[in-house]
Amino acid sequence: MLYRSFLNLALGTALVAATAIPAAALDRRVRIVNNTGYTMVEFYGSHTDARTWQEDILGRDVLNPYSSVNVNFDDGTGYCIFDFKAVFNNGREAVDYNINVCEIGSFTYN
């Protein structure tokens, strides 16, 4: 009987372990789509607890109108919730808060 209880406990633990996805294993890749008529010259994605915007993800590159780029937001912190900031060549800035990069596959600027 003790063996049967142990077996049930072991099977239950294995089932939970098999179905739980650790935060570190979640896919944080998001396609950033620029559907505006302007070139995106800067793009920032910082987890919500960051006090400042992190580095410009585009760096020396730009994201042309009606183009897209894949960004991996896995910064090693385990965060899924990020804030985005896009800067366009017309001077416009678009800031979006609380984007769950673990749940979305793309994010579009219109």
Secondary structure, 3 states (H helix, E strand, C coil): CHHHHHHHHHHHHHHHHHHCCCHHHCCCEEEEEECCCCCEEEEEEEECCCCCCCCCCCCCCCECCCEEEEEECCCCCCCCEEEEEEEECCCCEEEEEEEECCCCCEEEEC
